[in-house]
Amino acid sequence: MVKYIVKRLLLLIPTLFGVITLVFFMIALSPGDPARVMLGERANAEQIEELRQELGLDKPLIQQYGLYLKRVVQLDLGKSIATGQKITDEIKVRFPATIELAIWAMIFATIVGIILGVTSARRRNSWVDYTTMGGALVGVSMPVFWLALVLIMIFSVRLDLLPTGGRMNIRYYFEPITNYYVLDGLIIFLKTGESKFFISAFQHLVLPTVALGTIPLAIIARTTRSSILEVLHQDYIKTARSAGIKENRVIYRYTLKNALLPIITVIGLQFGLLLSGAILTETIFAWPGIGKWIYVSIGARDYPAVQGGIIFVSTFFVLINLVVDILYSVINPKVRLQ
């Protein structure tokens, strides 16, 4: 097992190297001068050139790439042009918001998706199956930004049930404990009995969770249905049924367990993709995470921030894939033997 993990970790190196290289040259060759953006339109040529030298933008592109690669290896992603703060510090502040949203969206997508997939498989070719899979197809095809706006229109504007954005009611203030607001609110409730922080944090999380989790929900539902149907045709399932074992036990004890591999694959991949999909969701719901920060940085031509954010999200994505590979060997002994 240890040998397998080390081998997989070594394979991540060329992947991350390719990502860093691609991101650097895409950003560096994009139109716009970061120095001019930072100083404003009123800056003269001497001021712009001085800042370009300070940022190293006057050097040849290959030399810039070499210096940047050296800094990244040292875990130094540079400084934001817009704020002057270290990129790593900016990520530390915003990552808890993004990971909290991604975790809740994945929990929502996994639970509902598996339930719908199992239900659809058990009632194959019925109206329940057609309705569920039709809804899943609509969910996969639905743009995240459109769904987010519809949710805001219905539940915030028309019904006035949920807030339109942010992580907490602006009238409330508390000192974050973990920077995961729902967890912080729960801790405060357990310590003091004050529930308003937990309720507010949870209410602000509902709409972005649904908007972000709808597409992975649909994919998980369709994958679960296909995987369940494939396992149901196995001989040992027919034997279990002929032995008089109850259908619920056959489905949840034997079938679902052996159908988990493709489902876990989809869950792992979708969780990594949630971080990239969070850019639109966080922007629409004013969620102060990495996605919204990258979006604002793109508009401000803050190249170091965009590079650092994309590299961080990409690294997180490939690490999630590594975790999924390891889970394979835990769930299925055949993978260990191979």
C-alpha positions as CSV (number, residue, x, y, z in Angstrom):
1,M,0.0,0.0,0.0
2,V,2.8,2.4,0.9
3,K,4.7,1.7,-2.3
4,Y,1.5,2.3,-4.3
5,I,0.9,5.7,-2.6
6,V,4.5,6.8,-3.1
7,K,4.3,5.8,-6.8
8,R,1.1,7.8,-7.2
9,L,2.6,10.8,-5.5
10,L,5.6,10.7,-7.8
11,L,3.3,10.7,-10.8
12,L,1.7,13.9,-9.6
13,I,5.0,15.8,-10.2
14,P,4.8,15.9,-14.0
15,T,1.1,16.7,-13.8
16,L,1.6,19.7,-11.6
17,F,4.6,20.8,-13.6
18,G,2.4,20.8,-16.7
19,V,-0.3,22.8,-15.0
20,I,2.1,25.4,-13.7
21,T,3.7,25.7,-17.1
22,L,0.4,26.0,-18.9
23,V,-1.0,28.5,-16.4
24,F,2.1,30.7,-16.5
25,F,2.3,31.1,-20.3
26,M,-1.5,31.5,-20.7
27,I,-1.5,34.4,-18.2
28,A,1.8,35.9,-19.3
29,L,0.7,36.0,-23.0
30,S,-2.7,37.4,-22.3
31,P,-3.3,41.1,-23.3
32,G,-2.9,43.8,-20.7
33,D,-0.1,45.3,-18.7
34,P,-0.2,44.5,-14.9
35,A,2.0,47.5,-14.1
36,R,-0.3,49.9,-15.9
37,V,-3.4,48.4,-14.2
38,M,-1.8,48.7,-10.8
39,L,-0.7,52.3,-11.2
40,G,-3.8,53.5,-13.1
41,E,-4.2,55.4,-16.3
42,R,-2.6,58.5,-15.0
43,A,0.8,57.0,-14.5
44,N,3.5,58.1,-16.8
45,A,5.9,55.8,-18.7
46,E,8.8,56.1,-16.2
47,Q,6.6,55.0,-13.3
48,I,5.3,52.1,-15.3
49,E,8.7,51.0,-16.4
50,E,10.0,51.2,-12.8
51,L,7.2,49.0,-11.6
52,R,7.8,46.6,-14.4
53,Q,11.4,46.2,-13.3
54,E,10.3,45.7,-9.7
55,L,7.9,43.0,-10.7
56,G,10.4,41.4,-13.1
57,L,8.2,42.0,-16.1
58,D,11.1,43.5,-18.1
59,K,12.9,40.2,-18.2
60,P,12.6,37.7,-21.1
61,L,9.6,35.4,-20.8
62,I,11.7,32.3,-20.3
63,Q,13.6,33.9,-17.5
64,Q,10.4,35.0,-15.9
65,Y,9.1,31.5,-16.1
66,G,12.3,30.1,-14.5
67,L,12.1,32.5,-11.6
68,Y,8.4,31.8,-11.2
69,L,9.0,28.0,-11.2
70,K,11.7,28.4,-8.6
71,R,9.3,30.4,-6.3
72,V,6.5,27.9,-6.7
73,V,8.8,25.0,-5.7
74,Q,9.6,27.0,-2.6
75,L,5.8,27.4,-2.0
76,D,6.0,31.1,-2.8
77,L,3.2,32.2,-5.2
78,G,4.2,35.8,-5.1
79,K,2.2,38.9,-4.0
80,S,-1.1,40.2,-5.2
81,I,-0.8,43.3,-7.4
82,A,-4.1,44.7,-6.2
83,T,-3.6,44.2,-2.4
84,G,0.1,43.8,-2.0
85,Q,-0.6,40.7,0.2
86,K,1.1,37.3,-0.3
87,I,-0.9,35.0,-2.4
88,T,-0.6,32.2,0.2
89,D,-2.1,34.5,2.8
90,E,-5.0,35.4,0.5
91,I,-5.7,31.7,-0.1
92,K,-5.6,30.9,3.7
93,V,-8.2,33.5,4.3
94,R,-10.6,32.5,1.5
95,F,-10.1,28.7,1.3
96,P,-12.3,27.8,4.3
97,A,-15.2,29.6,2.7
98,T,-14.7,27.6,-0.6
99,I,-14.1,24.3,1.0
100,E,-17.1,24.7,3.3
101,L,-19.4,25.4,0.4
102,A,-17.9,22.5,-1.6
103,I,-18.3,20.0,1.2
104,W,-21.9,20.9,1.8
105,A,-22.7,20.9,-1.9
106,M,-21.0,17.4,-2.2
107,I,-23.0,16.1,0.8
108,F,-26.2,17.3,-0.7
109,A,-25.3,15.9,-4.1
110,T,-24.2,12.5,-2.7
111,I,-27.1,11.8,-0.4
112,V,-29.8,12.9,-2.8
113,G,-28.1,11.5,-5.9
114,I,-27.6,8.0,-4.4
115,I,-31.2,7.9,-3.1
116,L,-32.5,8.9,-6.5
117,G,-30.2,6.5,-8.3
118,V,-31.2,3.5,-6.1
119,T,-34.9,4.4,-6.4
120,S,-34.7,4.7,-10.1
121,A,-32.8,1.4,-10.5
122,R,-35.3,-0.5,-8.2
123,R,-38.2,0.8,-10.4
124,R,-36.6,0.5,-13.7
125,N,-38.7,1.5,-16.8
126,S,-41.5,2.9,-14.5
127,W,-42.7,6.5,-14.4
128,V,-40.5,7.0,-11.3
129,D,-37.4,5.9,-13.3
130,Y,-38.3,8.1,-16.3
131,T,-39.1,11.1,-14.1
132,T,-35.9,10.8,-12.1
133,M,-33.6,10.3,-15.0
134,G,-35.3,13.0,-17.0
135,G,-34.7,15.4,-14.0
136,A,-31.1,14.3,-13.9
137,L,-30.7,15.1,-17.5
138,V,-32.1,18.5,-17.0
139,G,-29.9,19.0,-13.9
140,V,-26.7,18.2,-15.9
141,S,-27.8,20.5,-18.7
142,M,-28.7,23.4,-16.5
143,P,-26.1,26.3,-16.3
144,V,-25.0,27.0,-12.8
145,F,-25.3,30.8,-13.1
146,W,-28.9,30.5,-14.4
147,L,-30.0,28.1,-11.7
148,A,-28.4,30.4,-9.1
149,L,-30.3,33.4,-10.3
150,V,-33.6,31.5,-10.4
151,L,-33.1,30.3,-6.8
152,I,-32.4,33.9,-5.7
153,M,-35.5,35.1,-7.6
154,I,-37.8,32.5,-6.0
155,F,-36.5,32.0,-2.5
156,S,-35.0,35.4,-1.8
157,V,-37.0,37.9,-3.8
158,R,-40.5,36.3,-4.1
159,L,-40.7,34.2,-1.0
160,D,-38.2,36.1,1.2
161,L,-37.2,32.9,2.9
162,L,-33.4,32.9,2.4
163,P,-30.7,35.5,2.0
164,T,-29.3,36.4,-1.4
165,G,-25.6,36.2,-0.5
166,G,-22.7,36.4,1.9
167,R,-21.9,33.9,4.7
168,M,-23.4,35.6,7.7
169,N,-26.0,38.3,8.5
170,I,-24.2,41.6,8.5
171,R,-25.8,42.6,11.8
172,Y,-24.1,39.7,13.5
173,Y,-20.4,39.7,14.5
174,F,-18.5,36.9,16.1
175,E,-14.8,36.0,16.3
176,P,-14.3,33.0,13.9
177,I,-12.9,29.9,15.6
178,T,-12.3,27.6,12.6
179,N,-13.4,30.0,9.8
180,Y,-16.0,27.4,8.9
181,Y,-19.0,29.4,9.8
182,V,-21.6,26.6,10.3
183,L,-19.2,24.7,12.5
184,D,-18.3,27.9,14.4
185,G,-22.0,28.7,14.9
186,L,-22.5,25.1,16.2
187,I,-19.6,25.5,18.6
188,I,-20.9,28.8,19.9
189,F,-24.4,27.3,20.3
190,L,-22.9,24.4,22.4
191,K,-20.9,26.7,24.5
192,T,-23.4,29.6,25.1
193,G,-26.7,28.4,23.9
194,E,-26.9,31.2,21.3
195,S,-28.3,29.8,18.1
196,K,-28.5,32.8,15.8
197,F,-25.0,32.5,14.4
198,F,-25.5,28.8,13.4
199,I,-29.0,29.5,11.9
200,S,-27.7,32.5,9.9
201,A,-24.7,30.6,8.6
202,F,-26.8,27.7,7.6
203,Q,-29.4,29.9,5.9
204,H,-26.7,31.7,3.9
205,L,-25.4,28.3,2.8
206,V,-28.6,26.7,1.5
207,L,-29.0,28.4,-1.9
208,P,-25.3,28.3,-3.0
209,T,-25.2,24.6,-1.9
210,V,-28.2,23.7,-4.1
211,A,-26.9,25.7,-7.0
212,L,-23.4,24.2,-6.9
213,G,-24.5,20.7,-6.0
214,T,-27.2,20.2,-8.7
215,I,-24.9,19.1,-11.5
216,P,-22.9,16.6,-9.5
217,L,-26.2,15.4,-8.0
218,A,-27.5,14.5,-11.4
219,I,-24.3,12.8,-12.5
220,I,-24.2,10.8,-9.2
221,A,-27.8,9.7,-9.7
222,R,-27.3,8.5,-13.2
223,T,-24.0,6.7,-12.3
224,T,-25.7,5.0,-9.3
225,R,-28.6,3.8,-11.4
226,S,-26.3,2.3,-14.0
227,S,-24.0,0.7,-11.4
228,I,-26.8,-0.8,-9.4
229,L,-28.5,-2.3,-12.5
230,E,-25.2,-3.9,-13.5
231,V,-24.7,-5.5,-10.1
232,L,-28.3,-6.7,-10.0
233,H,-27.7,-9.0,-12.9
234,Q,-24.9,-10.8,-11.1
235,D,-25.4,-14.5,-10.1
236,Y,-24.9,-13.9,-6.3
237,I,-27.7,-11.3,-6.3
238,K,-30.1,-13.8,-7.9
239,T,-29.0,-16.4,-5.3
240,A,-29.6,-14.0,-2.5
241,R,-33.1,-13.3,-3.8
242,S,-33.9,-17.0,-4.3
243,A,-32.8,-17.6,-0.7
244,G,-35.7,-15.4,0.5
245,I,-33.5,-12.4,1.6
246,K,-35.6,-9.2,1.8
247,E,-35.3,-6.9,-1.1
248,N,-34.1,-3.9,0.9
249,R,-31.3,-6.0,2.4
250,V,-30.3,-7.3,-1.1
251,I,-30.1,-3.7,-2.4
252,Y,-28.4,-1.9,0.5
253,R,-26.3,-4.7,2.0
254,Y,-25.1,-6.5,-1.2
255,T,-25.8,-4.5,-4.3
256,L,-24.9,-1.0,-3.3
257,K,-21.7,-2.1,-1.6
258,N,-20.4,-3.7,-4.7
259,A,-21.6,-0.9,-6.9
260,L,-19.6,1.8,-5.0
261,L,-16.5,1.9,-7.1
262,P,-17.8,3.9,-10.1
263,I,-19.9,6.0,-7.7
264,I,-16.8,6.9,-5.6
265,T,-15.0,7.8,-8.7
266,V,-17.6,10.2,-9.8
267,I,-17.9,11.7,-6.3
268,G,-14.2,12.3,-6.1
269,L,-14.0,13.9,-9.6
270,Q,-17.0,16.0,-9.0
271,F,-15.7,17.3,-5.6
272,G,-12.6,18.5,-7.4
273,L,-14.6,20.1,-10.1
274,L,-16.8,21.9,-7.6
275,L,-13.8,24.2,-6.8
276,S,-13.7,25.4,-10.4
277,G,-17.5,25.6,-10.6
278,A,-17.5,27.6,-7.4
279,I,-16.2,30.7,-9.4
280,L,-19.6,31.4,-10.8
281,T,-21.5,30.4,-7.7
282,E,-19.4,32.4,-5.4
283,T,-19.6,35.5,-7.6
284,I,-23.4,35.4,-7.9
285,F,-23.9,34.8,-4.1
286,A,-21.1,37.1,-3.0
287,W,-19.5,34.2,-1.3
288,P,-16.0,35.3,-0.1
289,G,-14.1,32.3,-1.3
290,I,-11.3,31.5,-3.7
291,G,-13.6,31.4,-6.7
292,K,-14.9,35.0,-6.3
293,W,-11.3,36.1,-5.5
294,I,-10.1,34.6,-8.8
295,Y,-13.0,36.3,-10.7
296,V,-12.2,39.7,-9.2
297,S,-8.4,39.2,-9.9
298,I,-9.1,38.4,-13.6
299,G,-11.0,41.7,-13.9
300,A,-8.2,43.6,-12.2
301,R,-5.5,42.0,-14.3
302,D,-3.9,40.7,-11.1
303,Y,-1.8,38.1,-12.8
304,P,0.0,36.7,-9.7
305,A,-3.3,36.2,-7.9
306,V,-4.9,34.4,-10.9
307,Q,-1.9,32.2,-11.4
308,G,-1.7,31.3,-7.7
309,G,-5.4,30.6,-7.4
310,I,-5.5,28.4,-10.5
311,I,-2.4,26.5,-9.4
312,F,-3.8,26.0,-5.9
313,V,-7.2,24.7,-7.2
314,S,-5.4,22.4,-9.7
315,T,-3.2,21.0,-7.0
316,F,-6.2,20.3,-4.8
317,F,-8.0,18.6,-7.7
318,V,-5.1,16.1,-8.4
319,L,-4.8,15.4,-4.7
320,I,-8.5,14.5,-4.6
321,N,-7.9,12.1,-7.4
322,L,-5.1,10.5,-5.4
323,V,-7.4,10.0,-2.4
324,V,-10.0,8.4,-4.8
325,D,-7.3,6.0,-6.1
326,I,-6.3,5.1,-2.5
327,L,-10.0,4.5,-1.6
328,Y,-10.2,2.0,-4.5
329,S,-7.7,-0.3,-2.9
330,V,-9.5,0.0,0.5
331,I,-12.9,-0.8,-0.9
332,N,-12.0,-3.4,-3.6
333,P,-9.2,-5.9,-2.7
334,K,-8.9,-6.7,-6.4
335,V,-7.3,-3.3,-7.0
336,R,-4.8,-4.0,-4.3
337,L,-3.8,-7.2,-6.0
338,Q,-3.4,-5.5,-9.3
